[in-house]
Amino acid sequence: MVKLLLWLLLLAVCWPLALLALVLYPFLWLLSIPFRVVRAVLEGLVDLVRALFFLPARLLGGRA
């Protein structure tokens, strides 16, 4: 909803820029997909390292 309101504000202020943003947004979304995949993989690796790091404490009865 906020994106729509910002786009409408841009449309009122500078309509050529708003139309350009409307056309370019799908292409920018497609370009961001590989970065999202890399982010998901890195988050998984960080969670794995964190789990391995805390494994001895969990085996000894530490807090979860």
PyMOL Python script that loads the backbone (N, CA, C, O; Angstrom):
from pymol import cmd

cmd.read_pdbstr("""\
ATOM      1  N   MET A   1       0.828  -1.179   0.000  1.00  0.00           N
ATOM      2  CA  MET A   1       0.000   0.000   0.000  1.00  0.00           C
ATOM      3  C   MET A   1       0.881   1.255   0.000  1.00  0.00           C
ATOM      4  O   MET A   1       0.573   2.241  -0.669  1.00  0.00           O
ATOM      5  N   VAL A   2       1.968   1.202   0.752  1.00  0.00           N
ATOM      6  CA  VAL A   2       2.859   2.351   0.819  1.00  0.00           C
ATOM      7  C   VAL A   2       3.510   2.594  -0.548  1.00  0.00           C
ATOM      8  O   VAL A   2       3.670   3.737  -0.976  1.00  0.00           O
ATOM      9  N   LYS A   3       3.882   1.497  -1.224  1.00  0.00           N
ATOM     10  CA  LYS A   3       4.486   1.649  -2.551  1.00  0.00           C
ATOM     11  C   LYS A   3       3.510   2.312  -3.514  1.00  0.00           C
ATOM     12  O   LYS A   3       3.895   3.160  -4.319  1.00  0.00           O
ATOM     13  N   LEU A   4       2.263   1.924  -3.424  1.00  0.00           N
ATOM     14  CA  LEU A   4       1.247   2.517  -4.301  1.00  0.00           C
ATOM     15  C   LEU A   4       1.087   4.008  -4.010  1.00  0.00           C
ATOM     16  O   LEU A   4       1.013   4.815  -4.938  1.00  0.00           O
ATOM     17  N   LEU A   5       1.033   4.374  -2.749  1.00  0.00           N
ATOM     18  CA  LEU A   5       0.889   5.780  -2.391  1.00  0.00           C
ATOM     19  C   LEU A   5       2.096   6.597  -2.824  1.00  0.00           C
ATOM     20  O   LEU A   5       1.955   7.728  -3.289  1.00  0.00           O
ATOM     21  N   LEU A   6       3.289   6.019  -2.669  1.00  0.00           N
ATOM     22  CA  LEU A   6       4.487   6.726  -3.120  1.00  0.00           C
ATOM     23  C   LEU A   6       4.493   6.880  -4.633  1.00  0.00           C
ATOM     24  O   LEU A   6       4.901   7.917  -5.156  1.00  0.00           O
ATOM     25  N   TRP A   7       4.040   5.846  -5.334  1.00  0.00           N
ATOM     26  CA  TRP A   7       3.990   5.936  -6.795  1.00  0.00           C
ATOM     27  C   TRP A   7       2.961   6.982  -7.236  1.00  0.00           C
ATOM     28  O   TRP A   7       3.209   7.731  -8.181  1.00  0.00           O
ATOM     29  N   LEU A   8       1.828   7.035  -6.570  1.00  0.00           N
ATOM     30  CA  LEU A   8       0.829   8.053  -6.908  1.00  0.00           C
ATOM     31  C   LEU A   8       1.354   9.461  -6.641  1.00  0.00           C
ATOM     32  O   LEU A   8       1.065  10.387  -7.400  1.00  0.00           O
ATOM     33  N   LEU A   9       2.120   9.625  -5.568  1.00  0.00           N
ATOM     34  CA  LEU A   9       2.736  10.916  -5.291  1.00  0.00           C
ATOM     35  C   LEU A   9       3.736  11.273  -6.386  1.00  0.00           C
ATOM     36  O   LEU A   9       3.780  12.413  -6.847  1.00  0.00           O
ATOM     37  N   LEU A  10       4.536  10.298  -6.797  1.00  0.00           N
ATOM     38  CA  LEU A  10       5.477  10.533  -7.884  1.00  0.00           C
ATOM     39  C   LEU A  10       4.743  10.838  -9.184  1.00  0.00           C
ATOM     40  O   LEU A  10       5.198  11.666  -9.974  1.00  0.00           O
ATOM     41  N   LEU A  11       3.613  10.177  -9.412  1.00  0.00           N
ATOM     42  CA  LEU A  11       2.814  10.431 -10.599  1.00  0.00           C
ATOM     43  C   LEU A  11       2.302  11.870 -10.608  1.00  0.00           C
ATOM     44  O   LEU A  11       2.261  12.513 -11.657  1.00  0.00           O
ATOM     45  N   ALA A  12       1.921  12.360  -9.461  1.00  0.00           N
ATOM     46  CA  ALA A  12       1.414  13.729  -9.389  1.00  0.00           C
ATOM     47  C   ALA A  12       2.531  14.754  -9.566  1.00  0.00           C
ATOM     48  O   ALA A  12       2.311  15.831 -10.120  1.00  0.00           O
ATOM     49  N   VAL A  13       3.724  14.418  -9.097  1.00  0.00           N
ATOM     50  CA  VAL A  13       4.829  15.365  -9.160  1.00  0.00           C
ATOM     51  C   VAL A  13       5.529  15.317 -10.517  1.00  0.00           C
ATOM     52  O   VAL A  13       5.787  16.354 -11.128  1.00  0.00           O
ATOM     53  N   CYS A  14       5.831  14.110 -10.981  1.00  0.00           N
ATOM     54  CA  CYS A  14       6.595  13.971 -12.221  1.00  0.00           C
ATOM     55  C   CYS A  14       6.124  12.709 -12.934  1.00  0.00           C
ATOM     56  O   CYS A  14       6.665  11.627 -12.705  1.00  0.00           O
ATOM     57  N   TRP A  15       5.117  12.845 -13.798  1.00  0.00           N
ATOM     58  CA  TRP A  15       4.507  11.666 -14.398  1.00  0.00           C
ATOM     59  C   TRP A  15       5.427  10.889 -15.336  1.00  0.00           C
ATOM     60  O   TRP A  15       5.276   9.669 -15.405  1.00  0.00           O
ATOM     61  N   PRO A  16       6.379  11.502 -16.071  1.00  0.00           N
ATOM     62  CA  PRO A  16       7.260  10.667 -16.899  1.00  0.00           C
ATOM     63  C   PRO A  16       8.149   9.735 -16.063  1.00  0.00           C
ATOM     64  O   PRO A  16       8.388   8.587 -16.439  1.00  0.00           O
ATOM     65  N   LEU A  17       8.628  10.243 -14.939  1.00  0.00           N
ATOM     66  CA  LEU A  17       9.448   9.415 -14.058  1.00  0.00           C
ATOM     67  C   LEU A  17       8.619   8.296 -13.434  1.00  0.00           C
ATOM     68  O   LEU A  17       9.119   7.186 -13.247  1.00  0.00           O
ATOM     69  N   ALA A  18       7.378   8.574 -13.116  1.00  0.00           N
ATOM     70  CA  ALA A  18       6.499   7.550 -12.553  1.00  0.00           C
ATOM     71  C   ALA A  18       6.220   6.449 -13.568  1.00  0.00           C
ATOM     72  O   ALA A  18       6.204   5.271 -13.210  1.00  0.00           O
ATOM     73  N   LEU A  19       6.004   6.810 -14.814  1.00  0.00           N
ATOM     74  CA  LEU A  19       5.778   5.798 -15.843  1.00  0.00           C
ATOM     75  C   LEU A  19       7.036   4.981 -16.104  1.00  0.00           C
ATOM     76  O   LEU A  19       6.956   3.774 -16.331  1.00  0.00           O
ATOM     77  N   LEU A  20       8.198   5.631 -16.072  1.00  0.00           N
ATOM     78  CA  LEU A  20       9.456   4.910 -16.228  1.00  0.00           C
ATOM     79  C   LEU A  20       9.661   3.926 -15.085  1.00  0.00           C
ATOM     80  O   LEU A  20      10.109   2.801 -15.306  1.00  0.00           O
ATOM     81  N   ALA A  21       9.337   4.340 -13.875  1.00  0.00           N
ATOM     82  CA  ALA A  21       9.448   3.450 -12.720  1.00  0.00           C
ATOM     83  C   ALA A  21       8.488   2.272 -12.860  1.00  0.00           C
ATOM     84  O   ALA A  21       8.821   1.145 -12.493  1.00  0.00           O
ATOM     85  N   LEU A  22       7.314   2.532 -13.384  1.00  0.00           N
ATOM     86  CA  LEU A  22       6.329   1.470 -13.573  1.00  0.00           C
ATOM     87  C   LEU A  22       6.812   0.435 -14.582  1.00  0.00           C
ATOM     88  O   LEU A  22       6.540  -0.755 -14.427  1.00  0.00           O
ATOM     89  N   VAL A  23       7.519   0.877 -15.605  1.00  0.00           N
ATOM     90  CA  VAL A  23       8.029  -0.032 -16.633  1.00  0.00           C
ATOM     91  C   VAL A  23       9.265  -0.780 -16.135  1.00  0.00           C
ATOM     92  O   VAL A  23       9.418  -1.969 -16.416  1.00  0.00           O
ATOM     93  N   LEU A  24      10.143  -0.103 -15.403  1.00  0.00           N
ATOM     94  CA  LEU A  24      11.401  -0.713 -14.978  1.00  0.00           C
ATOM     95  C   LEU A  24      11.275  -1.612 -13.751  1.00  0.00           C
ATOM     96  O   LEU A  24      12.149  -2.447 -13.521  1.00  0.00           O
ATOM     97  N   TYR A  25      10.227  -1.469 -12.967  1.00  0.00           N
ATOM     98  CA  TYR A  25      10.097  -2.240 -11.728  1.00  0.00           C
ATOM     99  C   TYR A  25      10.137  -3.757 -11.952  1.00  0.00           C
ATOM    100  O   TYR A  25      10.832  -4.444 -11.204  1.00  0.00           O
ATOM    101  N   PRO A  26       9.425  -4.315 -12.947  1.00  0.00           N
ATOM    102  CA  PRO A  26       9.518  -5.773 -13.146  1.00  0.00           C
ATOM    103  C   PRO A  26      10.925  -6.254 -13.516  1.00  0.00           C
ATOM    104  O   PRO A  26      11.338  -7.340 -13.107  1.00  0.00           O
ATOM    105  N   PHE A  27      11.655  -5.452 -14.284  1.00  0.00           N
ATOM    106  CA  PHE A  27      13.015  -5.842 -14.642  1.00  0.00           C
ATOM    107  C   PHE A  27      13.941  -5.812 -13.433  1.00  0.00           C
ATOM    108  O   PHE A  27      14.793  -6.687 -13.280  1.00  0.00           O
ATOM    109  N   LEU A  28      13.781  -4.820 -12.586  1.00  0.00           N
ATOM    110  CA  LEU A  28      14.585  -4.757 -11.375  1.00  0.00           C
ATOM    111  C   LEU A  28      14.253  -5.907 -10.431  1.00  0.00           C
ATOM    112  O   LEU A  28      15.133  -6.431  -9.749  1.00  0.00           O
ATOM    113  N   TRP A  29      12.992  -6.294 -10.395  1.00  0.00           N
ATOM    114  CA  TRP A  29      12.588  -7.430  -9.562  1.00  0.00           C
ATOM    115  C   TRP A  29      13.236  -8.713 -10.080  1.00  0.00           C
ATOM    116  O   TRP A  29      13.705  -9.533  -9.290  1.00  0.00           O
ATOM    117  N   LEU A  30      13.264  -8.889 -11.395  1.00  0.00           N
ATOM    118  CA  LEU A  30      13.909 -10.073 -11.969  1.00  0.00           C
ATOM    119  C   LEU A  30      15.411 -10.082 -11.704  1.00  0.00           C
ATOM    120  O   LEU A  30      15.987 -11.138 -11.442  1.00  0.00           O
ATOM    121  N   LEU A  31      16.043  -8.924 -11.768  1.00  0.00           N
ATOM    122  CA  LEU A  31      17.476  -8.861 -11.492  1.00  0.00           C
ATOM    123  C   LEU A  31      17.802  -9.155 -10.031  1.00  0.00           C
ATOM    124  O   LEU A  31      18.908  -9.602  -9.728  1.00  0.00           O
ATOM    125  N   SER A  32      16.870  -8.917  -9.130  1.00  0.00           N
ATOM    126  CA  SER A  32      17.138  -9.133  -7.706  1.00  0.00           C
ATOM    127  C   SER A  32      16.980 -10.593  -7.284  1.00  0.00           C
ATOM    128  O   SER A  32      17.388 -10.951  -6.179  1.00  0.00           O
ATOM    129  N   ILE A  33      16.405 -11.439  -8.123  1.00  0.00           N
ATOM    130  CA  ILE A  33      16.173 -12.844  -7.744  1.00  0.00           C
ATOM    131  C   ILE A  33      17.466 -13.573  -7.376  1.00  0.00           C
ATOM    132  O   ILE A  33      17.483 -14.247  -6.346  1.00  0.00           O
ATOM    133  N   PRO A  34      18.557 -13.480  -8.160  1.00  0.00           N
ATOM    134  CA  PRO A  34      19.783 -14.188  -7.745  1.00  0.00           C
ATOM    135  C   PRO A  34      20.313 -13.716  -6.393  1.00  0.00           C
ATOM    136  O   PRO A  34      20.846 -14.519  -5.626  1.00  0.00           O
ATOM    137  N   PHE A  35      20.173 -12.438  -6.094  1.00  0.00           N
ATOM    138  CA  PHE A  35      20.639 -11.941  -4.801  1.00  0.00           C
ATOM    139  C   PHE A  35      19.793 -12.503  -3.662  1.00  0.00           C
ATOM    140  O   PHE A  35      20.309 -12.742  -2.570  1.00  0.00           O
ATOM    141  N   ARG A  36      18.517 -12.713  -3.901  1.00  0.00           N
ATOM    142  CA  ARG A  36      17.660 -13.326  -2.880  1.00  0.00           C
ATOM    143  C   ARG A  36      18.064 -14.769  -2.631  1.00  0.00           C
ATOM    144  O   ARG A  36      18.050 -15.231  -1.490  1.00  0.00           O
ATOM    145  N   VAL A  37      18.423 -15.482  -3.688  1.00  0.00           N
ATOM    146  CA  VAL A  37      18.861 -16.874  -3.546  1.00  0.00           C
ATOM    147  C   VAL A  37      20.159 -16.930  -2.745  1.00  0.00           C
ATOM    148  O   VAL A  37      20.304 -17.761  -1.849  1.00  0.00           O
ATOM    149  N   VAL A  38      21.099 -16.047  -3.067  1.00  0.00           N
ATOM    150  CA  VAL A  38      22.365 -16.006  -2.333  1.00  0.00           C
ATOM    151  C   VAL A  38      22.112 -15.669  -0.870  1.00  0.00           C
ATOM    152  O   VAL A  38      22.750 -16.238   0.016  1.00  0.00           O
ATOM    153  N   ARG A  39      21.205 -14.769  -0.612  1.00  0.00           N
ATOM    154  CA  ARG A  39      20.876 -14.409   0.773  1.00  0.00           C
ATOM    155  C   ARG A  39      20.308 -15.609   1.532  1.00  0.00           C
ATOM    156  O   ARG A  39      20.666 -15.838   2.688  1.00  0.00           O
ATOM    157  N   ALA A  40      19.426 -16.373   0.890  1.00  0.00           N
ATOM    158  CA  ALA A  40      18.839 -17.540   1.549  1.00  0.00           C
ATOM    159  C   ALA A  40      19.912 -18.586   1.848  1.00  0.00           C
ATOM    160  O   ALA A  40      19.901 -19.201   2.914  1.00  0.00           O
ATOM    161  N   VAL A  41      20.837 -18.786   0.913  1.00  0.00           N
ATOM    162  CA  VAL A  41      21.909 -19.758   1.125  1.00  0.00           C
ATOM    163  C   VAL A  41      22.821 -19.303   2.268  1.00  0.00           C
ATOM    164  O   VAL A  41      23.201 -20.114   3.113  1.00  0.00           O
ATOM    165  N   LEU A  42      23.170 -18.031   2.301  1.00  0.00           N
ATOM    166  CA  LEU A  42      24.031 -17.530   3.369  1.00  0.00           C
ATOM    167  C   LEU A  42      23.355 -17.609   4.726  1.00  0.00           C
ATOM    168  O   LEU A  42      24.005 -17.925   5.723  1.00  0.00           O
ATOM    169  N   GLU A  43      22.064 -17.329   4.780  1.00  0.00           N
ATOM    170  CA  GLU A  43      21.343 -17.461   6.055  1.00  0.00           C
ATOM    171  C   GLU A  43      21.335 -18.910   6.523  1.00  0.00           C
ATOM    172  O   GLU A  43      21.471 -19.181   7.716  1.00  0.00           O
ATOM    173  N   GLY A  44      21.177 -19.840   5.587  1.00  0.00           N
ATOM    174  CA  GLY A  44      21.224 -21.256   5.940  1.00  0.00           C
ATOM    175  C   GLY A  44      22.584 -21.668   6.457  1.00  0.00           C
ATOM    176  O   GLY A  44      22.679 -22.425   7.422  1.00  0.00           O
ATOM    177  N   LEU A  45      23.641 -21.177   5.824  1.00  0.00           N
ATOM    178  CA  LEU A  45      24.992 -21.496   6.287  1.00  0.00           C
ATOM    179  C   LEU A  45      25.272 -20.911   7.665  1.00  0.00           C
ATOM    180  O   LEU A  45      25.894 -21.564   8.502  1.00  0.00           O
ATOM    181  N   VAL A  46      24.821 -19.699   7.901  1.00  0.00           N
ATOM    182  CA  VAL A  46      25.015 -19.087   9.220  1.00  0.00           C
ATOM    183  C   VAL A  46      24.256 -19.871  10.285  1.00  0.00           C
ATOM    184  O   VAL A  46      24.775 -20.083  11.381  1.00  0.00           O
ATOM    185  N   ASP A  47      23.049 -20.299   9.980  1.00  0.00           N
ATOM    186  CA  ASP A  47      22.284 -21.104  10.935  1.00  0.00           C
ATOM    187  C   ASP A  47      22.964 -22.439  11.202  1.00  0.00           C
ATOM    188  O   ASP A  47      22.965 -22.922  12.335  1.00  0.00           O
ATOM    189  N   LEU A  48      23.543 -23.040  10.161  1.00  0.00           N
ATOM    190  CA  LEU A  48      24.260 -24.305  10.342  1.00  0.00           C
ATOM    191  C   LEU A  48      25.476 -24.118  11.227  1.00  0.00           C
ATOM    192  O   LEU A  48      25.704 -24.917  12.135  1.00  0.00           O
ATOM    193  N   VAL A  49      26.258 -23.085  10.983  1.00  0.00           N
ATOM    194  CA  VAL A  49      27.443 -22.825  11.809  1.00  0.00           C
ATOM    195  C   VAL A  49      27.033 -22.523  13.245  1.00  0.00           C
ATOM    196  O   VAL A  49      27.689 -22.975  14.185  1.00  0.00           O
ATOM    197  N   ARG A  50      25.958 -21.766  13.423  1.00  0.00           N
ATOM    198  CA  ARG A  50      25.476 -21.464  14.775  1.00  0.00           C
ATOM    199  C   ARG A  50      25.040 -22.745  15.497  1.00  0.00           C
ATOM    200  O   ARG A  50      25.325 -22.926  16.681  1.00  0.00           O
ATOM    201  N   ALA A  51      24.350 -23.625  14.775  1.00  0.00           N
ATOM    202  CA  ALA A  51      23.910 -24.883  15.387  1.00  0.00           C
ATOM    203  C   ALA A  51      25.113 -25.753  15.760  1.00  0.00           C
ATOM    204  O   ALA A  51      25.119 -26.370  16.825  1.00  0.00           O
ATOM    205  N   LEU A  52      26.124 -25.807  14.899  1.00  0.00           N
ATOM    206  CA  LEU A  52      27.319 -26.587  15.213  1.00  0.00           C
ATOM    207  C   LEU A  52      28.100 -25.983  16.371  1.00  0.00           C
ATOM    208  O   LEU A  52      28.685 -26.709  17.174  1.00  0.00           O
ATOM    209  N   PHE A  53      28.109 -24.680  16.456  1.00  0.00           N
ATOM    210  CA  PHE A  53      28.824 -24.003  17.531  1.00  0.00           C
ATOM    211  C   PHE A  53      28.167 -24.259  18.884  1.00  0.00           C
ATOM    212  O   PHE A  53      28.861 -24.440  19.885  1.00  0.00           O
ATOM    213  N   PHE A  54      26.845 -24.276  18.922  1.00  0.00           N
ATOM    214  CA  PHE A  54      26.127 -24.467  20.184  1.00  0.00           C
ATOM    215  C   PHE A  54      25.808 -25.927  20.484  1.00  0.00           C
ATOM    216  O   PHE A  54      25.199 -26.220  21.513  1.00  0.00           O
ATOM    217  N   LEU A  55      26.206 -26.849  19.609  1.00  0.00           N
ATOM    218  CA  LEU A  55      25.906 -28.265  19.830  1.00  0.00           C
ATOM    219  C   LEU A  55      26.508 -28.801  21.128  1.00  0.00           C
ATOM    220  O   LEU A  55      25.798 -29.487  21.864  1.00  0.00           O
ATOM    221  N   PRO A  56      27.786 -28.528  21.456  1.00  0.00           N
ATOM    222  CA  PRO A  56      28.316 -29.069  22.722  1.00  0.00           C
ATOM    223  C   PRO A  56      27.531 -28.562  23.941  1.00  0.00           C
ATOM    224  O   PRO A  56      27.289 -29.325  24.876  1.00  0.00           O
ATOM    225  N   ALA A  57      27.140 -27.309  23.940  1.00  0.00           N
ATOM    226  CA  ALA A  57      26.381 -26.770  25.074  1.00  0.00           C
ATOM    227  C   ALA A  57      25.018 -27.439  25.171  1.00  0.00           C
ATOM    228  O   ALA A  57      24.537 -27.714  26.271  1.00  0.00           O
ATOM    229  N   ARG A  58      24.404 -27.698  24.047  1.00  0.00           N
ATOM    230  CA  ARG A  58      23.088 -28.332  24.081  1.00  0.00           C
ATOM    231  C   ARG A  58      23.202 -29.779  24.542  1.00  0.00           C
ATOM    232  O   ARG A  58      22.322 -30.278  25.243  1.00  0.00           O
ATOM    233  N   LEU A  59      24.270 -30.451  24.155  1.00  0.00           N
ATOM    234  CA  LEU A  59      24.464 -31.829  24.599  1.00  0.00           C
ATOM    235  C   LEU A  59      24.747 -31.907  26.088  1.00  0.00           C
ATOM    236  O   LEU A  59      24.412 -32.902  26.731  1.00  0.00           O
ATOM    237  N   LEU A  60      25.359 -30.870  26.644  1.00  0.00           N
ATOM    238  CA  LEU A  60      25.652 -30.839  28.072  1.00  0.00           C
ATOM    239  C   LEU A  60      24.486 -30.300  28.894  1.00  0.00           C
ATOM    240  O   LEU A  60      24.597 -30.184  30.115  1.00  0.00           O
ATOM    241  N   GLY A  61      23.388 -29.975  28.253  1.00  0.00           N
ATOM    242  CA  GLY A  61      22.197 -29.560  28.985  1.00  0.00           C
ATOM    243  C   GLY A  61      22.030 -28.074  29.128  1.00  0.00           C
ATOM    244  O   GLY A  61      21.365 -27.620  30.058  1.00  0.00           O
ATOM    245  N   GLY A  62      22.602 -27.312  28.252  1.00  0.00           N
ATOM    246  CA  GLY A  62      22.426 -25.864  28.298  1.00  0.00           C
ATOM    247  C   GLY A  62      21.055 -25.478  27.813  1.00  0.00           C
ATOM    248  O   GLY A  62      20.266 -26.318  27.380  1.00  0.00           O
ATOM    249  N   ARG A  63      20.778 -24.165  27.893  1.00  0.00           N
ATOM    250  CA  ARG A  63      19.477 -23.670  27.428  1.00  0.00           C
ATOM    251  C   ARG A  63      19.366 -23.821  25.918  1.00  0.00           C
ATOM    252  O   ARG A  63      20.363 -23.820  25.196  1.00  0.00           O
ATOM    253  N   ALA A  64      18.118 -23.951  25.461  1.00  0.00           N
ATOM    254  CA  ALA A  64      17.873 -24.090  24.013  1.00  0.00           C
ATOM    255  C   ALA A  64      18.024 -22.774  23.315  1.00  0.00           C
ATOM    256  O   ALA A  64      17.855 -22.698  22.098  1.00  0.00           O
TER     257      ALA A  64
END
""", "prot")
cmd.dss("prot")
cmd.show_as("cartoon", "prot")
cmd.util.cbc("prot")
cmd.orient("prot")
